[in-house]
């Protein structure tokens, strides 16, 4: 873990990671650091982001946006909007057995790369505004995207709960990163909303899904999404 973008300065170290989870909203970044992250992801290092921590970072850097596949532009109604998240069944098993659910948070309106594989959407408009004149729009909120020959990125957008704790960076231990609306506890995974944790051991990442308060229920290799 690091509280500084200096974590991206060591290009060789980045190449040895399993997963990069950026959590940096807005701000500015040096182009060299973007290039280092991009090279690592192209080499096969995973990249997973949530809410504004990846796709509302570095608004002035188009290379970052090109890599991540989307950029936040608005959240009509600000925080506290109640909206539905609708699952899309595609080639990825990451959202298997998770049903549509309602959330109360910021509903993200994004500019999204047409190349992404959309795994979940939310429908606009919920809160009226100038965008309402466009009629109903299904906005991607969970997607994957290829970057390089072997790498794939994962983005969860618009849900602010469940990202408050990260495991130790010691790769000899089991690593957990909560994504998609849940929370991590000392005993494993429990959910405020349907969600999942990312787990990885050494160079073999896995994804663990859970629903409600029943604990972790399914484990799948991240390499297959």
C-alpha positions as CSV (number, residue, x, y, z in Angstrom):
1,X,0.0,0.0,0.0
2,X,1.1,3.6,-0.7
3,X,-0.4,7.0,-0.1
4,X,1.7,8.5,-2.9
5,X,1.9,8.2,-6.6
6,X,5.6,7.5,-6.1
7,X,4.5,3.8,-6.0
8,X,4.3,4.0,-9.8
9,X,7.9,5.2,-10.2
10,X,9.6,1.7,-9.9
11,X,8.7,0.2,-13.3
12,X,10.4,-3.1,-12.5
13,X,8.6,-3.5,-9.2
14,X,5.2,-2.9,-11.0
15,X,6.0,-5.7,-13.4
16,X,6.4,-8.1,-10.5
17,X,3.0,-7.4,-9.0
18,X,-0.2,-9.5,-9.4
19,X,-2.7,-6.7,-9.1
20,X,-2.7,-2.9,-9.0
21,X,-5.7,-1.2,-7.3
22,X,-5.5,2.5,-7.8
23,X,-7.6,4.6,-5.3
24,X,-6.9,8.2,-6.4
25,X,-9.6,10.7,-7.3
26,X,-8.8,13.6,-9.6
27,X,-5.3,15.1,-9.1
28,X,-2.5,15.1,-11.7
29,X,0.1,12.4,-12.6
30,X,3.4,12.5,-14.5
31,X,3.2,10.9,-17.9
32,X,6.1,8.6,-16.9
33,X,4.1,7.1,-14.1
34,X,1.1,6.4,-16.4
35,X,3.5,4.7,-18.9
36,X,4.9,2.5,-16.1
37,X,1.4,1.4,-15.1
38,X,0.4,0.8,-18.7
39,X,3.5,-1.3,-19.4
40,X,2.8,-3.4,-16.3
41,X,-0.8,-4.0,-17.2
42,X,0.2,-4.9,-20.8
43,X,2.6,-7.5,-19.3
44,X,-0.2,-9.2,-17.5
45,X,-0.5,-7.4,-14.2
46,X,-4.1,-7.0,-13.2
47,X,-5.7,-3.6,-12.7
48,X,-9.0,-3.2,-10.7
49,X,-10.7,0.0,-9.7
50,X,-13.8,1.2,-8.0
51,X,-15.9,4.3,-7.7
52,X,-13.9,7.4,-8.5
53,X,-10.6,5.8,-7.5
54,X,-9.6,4.8,-11.0
55,X,-12.0,6.3,-13.6
56,X,-12.2,9.7,-12.0
57,X,-8.4,10.0,-11.6
58,X,-6.2,12.3,-13.6
59,X,-8.8,14.0,-15.7
60,X,-6.2,15.7,-17.8
61,X,-4.5,12.5,-18.8
62,X,-6.1,10.8,-21.8
63,X,-3.7,7.9,-21.8
64,X,-4.9,6.9,-18.3
65,X,-8.5,7.1,-19.6
66,X,-7.7,5.1,-22.7
67,X,-6.2,2.4,-20.5
68,X,-9.0,2.2,-18.0
69,X,-11.9,2.5,-20.4
70,X,-14.0,5.2,-18.9
71,X,-14.1,8.7,-17.3
72,X,-16.6,10.1,-14.8
73,X,-18.4,13.2,-16.0
74,X,-21.3,13.7,-13.7
75,X,-23.5,12.2,-10.9
76,X,-26.9,13.9,-11.2
77,X,-28.5,14.4,-7.9
78,X,-25.1,14.0,-6.1
79,X,-25.0,11.5,-3.2
80,X,-28.0,9.7,-1.8
81,X,-29.7,8.8,-5.2
82,X,-31.5,5.4,-5.1
83,X,-31.0,3.5,-8.3
84,X,-30.9,0.0,-9.7
85,X,-27.8,-1.9,-10.8
86,X,-28.7,-4.5,-13.5
87,X,-26.5,-7.5,-14.3
88,X,-25.5,-8.3,-17.9
89,X,-24.7,-11.9,-18.7
90,X,-21.6,-12.1,-20.9
91,X,-18.5,-14.2,-21.1
92,X,-17.3,-13.3,-17.6
93,X,-18.3,-15.3,-14.6
94,X,-17.5,-12.5,-12.1
95,X,-21.1,-11.6,-11.6
96,X,-22.6,-15.1,-11.7
97,X,-25.3,-15.6,-9.1
98,X,-25.5,-11.9,-8.3
99,X,-29.0,-10.5,-9.0
100,X,-30.0,-7.0,-9.8
101,X,-30.0,-4.8,-6.7
102,X,-30.8,-1.3,-5.5
103,X,-28.2,1.0,-4.1
104,X,-28.2,4.5,-2.5
105,X,-25.1,6.4,-3.5
106,X,-23.8,8.6,-6.4
107,X,-25.1,7.4,-9.7
108,X,-22.2,7.8,-12.1
109,X,-22.6,9.1,-15.6
110,X,-19.5,8.2,-17.6
111,X,-17.9,8.5,-21.0
112,X,-17.1,4.8,-21.7
113,X,-14.8,3.1,-24.3
114,X,-17.0,1.1,-26.7
115,X,-14.4,-1.7,-26.6
116,X,-15.2,-2.6,-22.9
117,X,-17.2,-5.7,-22.0
118,X,-20.1,-4.5,-19.9
119,X,-21.0,-6.6,-16.9
120,X,-23.6,-4.4,-15.2
121,X,-25.5,-1.2,-16.0
122,X,-27.7,1.4,-14.4
123,X,-30.5,3.3,-16.1
124,X,-30.6,7.1,-16.4
125,X,-32.4,9.4,-15.8
126,X,-33.3,8.9,-12.1
127,X,-32.8,12.6,-11.1
128,X,-34.1,15.0,-13.8
129,X,-31.7,17.3,-15.5
130,X,-30.6,18.5,-19.0
131,X,-29.5,14.9,-19.8
132,X,-33.2,13.8,-19.4
133,X,-33.9,15.0,-22.9
134,X,-31.9,12.1,-24.3
135,X,-34.5,9.6,-22.9
136,X,-33.6,6.3,-21.2
137,X,-29.9,5.4,-21.2
138,X,-28.3,2.3,-19.8
139,X,-24.9,3.3,-18.4
140,X,-22.1,0.8,-17.8
141,X,-21.1,0.6,-14.1
142,X,-19.1,-2.7,-14.1
143,X,-16.8,-3.6,-17.0
144,X,-13.7,-5.4,-18.1
145,X,-11.3,-4.3,-20.9
146,X,-8.3,-5.9,-22.5
147,X,-5.0,-3.9,-22.5
148,X,-2.2,-5.6,-24.2
149,X,-2.1,-9.3,-25.3
150,X,-2.9,-10.9,-21.9
151,X,-4.1,-8.3,-19.5
152,X,-7.6,-7.4,-18.5
153,X,-8.9,-4.5,-16.4
154,X,-11.9,-4.5,-14.0
155,X,-13.8,-1.4,-13.1
156,X,-16.7,-1.0,-10.6
157,X,-18.2,2.5,-10.8
158,X,-20.6,4.5,-8.7
159,X,-20.8,2.6,-5.4
160,X,-19.0,4.3,-2.6
161,X,-19.5,1.7,0.1
162,X,-17.1,-1.2,0.8
163,X,-13.7,0.1,-0.1
164,X,-12.4,1.2,3.3
165,X,-9.9,-1.6,4.1
166,X,-7.1,-3.3,2.3
167,X,-5.0,-6.3,3.3
168,X,-1.3,-6.3,3.9
169,X,0.9,-6.0,0.8
170,X,2.8,-9.1,1.9
171,X,2.2,-11.4,-1.0
172,X,3.0,-14.6,1.0
173,X,-0.3,-14.0,2.8
174,X,-3.8,-14.3,1.4
175,X,-4.7,-10.9,0.0
176,X,-8.2,-9.4,0.0
177,X,-9.6,-6.3,-1.7
178,X,-13.3,-5.6,-1.3
179,X,-15.0,-4.5,-4.5
180,X,-18.6,-4.1,-5.6
181,X,-20.5,-3.0,-2.5
182,X,-19.4,-5.4,0.3
183,X,-17.1,-5.0,3.3
184,X,-14.3,-7.0,4.6
185,X,-14.2,-8.3,8.2
186,X,-11.5,-10.1,10.1
187,X,-13.4,-13.4,9.7
188,X,-13.8,-13.2,5.9
189,X,-16.3,-11.5,3.7
190,X,-19.7,-10.2,4.6
191,X,-22.0,-8.0,2.5
192,X,-24.0,-4.9,2.9
193,X,-24.9,-5.4,-0.7
194,X,-24.3,-8.3,-3.2
195,X,-20.6,-8.0,-3.9
196,X,-17.3,-9.8,-4.0
197,X,-13.7,-9.7,-2.8
198,X,-10.6,-10.1,-4.9
199,X,-8.3,-12.7,-3.4
200,X,-4.8,-13.6,-4.6
201,X,-2.0,-15.9,-3.4
202,X,1.4,-15.2,-5.0
203,X,1.0,-15.1,-8.8
204,X,-2.4,-16.9,-8.8
205,X,-5.3,-14.4,-8.3
206,X,-8.8,-15.6,-7.6
207,X,-12.1,-13.9,-7.1
208,X,-14.5,-14.8,-4.2
209,X,-18.2,-14.0,-4.5
210,X,-20.6,-13.6,-1.6
211,X,-24.2,-12.6,-1.0
212,X,-25.8,-11.0,2.0
213,X,-24.4,-12.1,5.4
214,X,-23.8,-15.7,4.5
215,X,-20.1,-15.3,4.0
216,X,-17.9,-16.2,1.0
217,X,-19.6,-18.8,-1.2
218,X,-17.7,-19.1,-4.5
219,X,-14.2,-18.9,-5.7
220,X,-13.1,-18.6,-9.3
221,X,-9.8,-17.9,-11.0
222,X,-9.4,-14.3,-12.1
223,X,-7.5,-15.5,-15.1
224,X,-10.8,-16.7,-16.7
225,X,-12.5,-13.3,-16.7
